[in-house]
């Protein structure tokens, strides 16, 4: 069995089968690395492919010392960048959550505007206290109008779990905000 470095050298010399061997040797390791970071199987599938594309594009820059470490560093960097991207999107969608849609009767009343801002702040703070997946489900369902089926598919959980999380999330928010809004 050829070492990783020998396979890299063969590939760089023009042997395409050498990369296929590296791909089969490292696919699972890269996938588990990515999935461990992003906690989503379908995203991990995409990130694994992205990692192999990066490896392929940068193989000529490999310093021929620790191939496994180099490959897993690329995978973890790609997964971490994706996780940051996902969190930015979630943060943006939370900031677009507009409890001011609790329609005010007089838009120009400064006191009412201030009260609505306070309500918005209370709601956002209460949402932040929810467990992450429950918060995502609540925001996706009630702010973005996404169906329970689609939410379940996105997060790779059962639809009944989504409904359970929505129920528990709304119950928590009702208790937390009771008398405040």
N, C-alpha and C positions, 0 to 999 in steps of 0.2 A: 504494500500500500504506500502510495506516494505521500510525502509530507505536504502541508499547505504551501510552503515556500516553493517546493518543486512544482506544484500545480500552478502557482502564480507564474513562475518562470516559463513553464510550458505554454500557458495561455498567452503571455506576452510575446512568445516566439511564434504564435499563430495557431496553436492547438485549441480549437473551440470546445472540445470535449473536456478539457481541463477545467474550464469555468463551470460546466454542467456538474462536474464532480464537486467543486467547491460549493455550488448552489445547493446540491442535495445534502452535503455535509453540514451546512450552516443554516439551512432554512428554518428548522425547528428552533434552534438556539436564538436566532434573530427574532422569530415570531414571539417566543416566550419573553424575550427582553422587551419588545415593544408592547406586548399585551400587559406585562407587569407595570408598565408606566402609564399607559392610557386607559387600561381596564375596560377595553372594548374590543371584542374579537374581530369585527369587520374592519375597524380602523387599524388594528394590528396587521391584518392581511395587507391593506394598502401600504402601510409603513414598511412592511417587510419587502414589498416590491420596490418601494422608493429607496430602501437601503441597498438593495442589489444594484439598482441603477447607479447610485452614488459609488458603490464599490467598483462597478464596471468603468465608470468615468474616471475614477481616481486610482485605479490599480497601478498605473505607471508611476505614481508618486509613493507607492508603498515602499517602506525602507527595509523590507525583508527581515524583520526581527520577530515580532509577535503578531501574527496574522489574526488569530482569534481575538486578541485584545483590540486590535485596530478595527475589526469588523463590528464587534460589540459596542465600541465607542461610537462608531458611525450610527449604528442602530439606536443607541440611547440618545444621542444628540438629535436625531430626526424625531424620535418619539417625544422628547422633552419639548422641542420646538412646536410639535403638533399640539401637545397638551397646553402649552402657553397660548397657542392660537385659539383653541377651543375655549379656554377660560376667558380670553379677551372677548370672544363672541358672546359668551354667557353673561359676562359683566355688562357688555353693551346692551344685550336684550333685557337685563334687569334694570339698567338705567333708562331704557325706553319704556319700561313698565310705568304706566302713567295713571296713578290713582286719581289724578285730576279728572279722569273720565267719569268719576262720580260727579255727574254734571251739576254745575252750579247754576243757580237760577239767575243771579246777577253777576256777570263776568267782571264788572268794573268795581265791585265792592272790595276795597282793600282788606277789610276784616275777613271776608269770606275767602279771598285768595290766600291769606295767611293761614286760615284754618285748614284749607285744602292742602297747603304745603306741609303743615304739621301732620295731617292724616297720611300724606304720602310718605313722610319720614317714618312714622310709626309702622306703616305697612311694610316698607322696605326693611326696617330693622327686624320686624317679626319674621319676614321671609328669610333673612340671613340666619335666623336661629333654627330653621328647619334643616334636617339632614340633607346633604347635597342632592341625592337622587330624588328625594321627595320634593325639594325646592324646584328642581328642573321640571319634574312632572307637572307641578302646579303652574309654573310659568308657561310651559309649553301648551298646557290645556286651556288655561283661563286667560292668558294674555295673547297667545298666538293662535288659539282656536284649533290646535292640532288634535286629531282624534286619538282616543286611548289606544286603538290598534296601532297607529303610526308611532306613538310614543313607545309602546311596548317593543315594536320592531327596532326602533332606533337604539334603545337601551338594552336590547336583548334580554327582556324579562317578560313574564306572562302578562297578558292583558288584565287578569284579575289582580296581579300585584300592582299594576299601575292604578287601578281603581281603588285598591286598598290604600296606597300611598296618597292618592288624592283625598280620600275620605279622612285619613289621619291628619294630613296637612291642613285641610280646611277646618277640622275640629280644633287643631292646635291654634290656628290663626283666630278662630272665633273666641276661644278662651283667652288668648293673649290680648286681643283687641277689644274684648267685651267692656263696654262702658267708655272706651276711649274714642271710638269712631261712631 
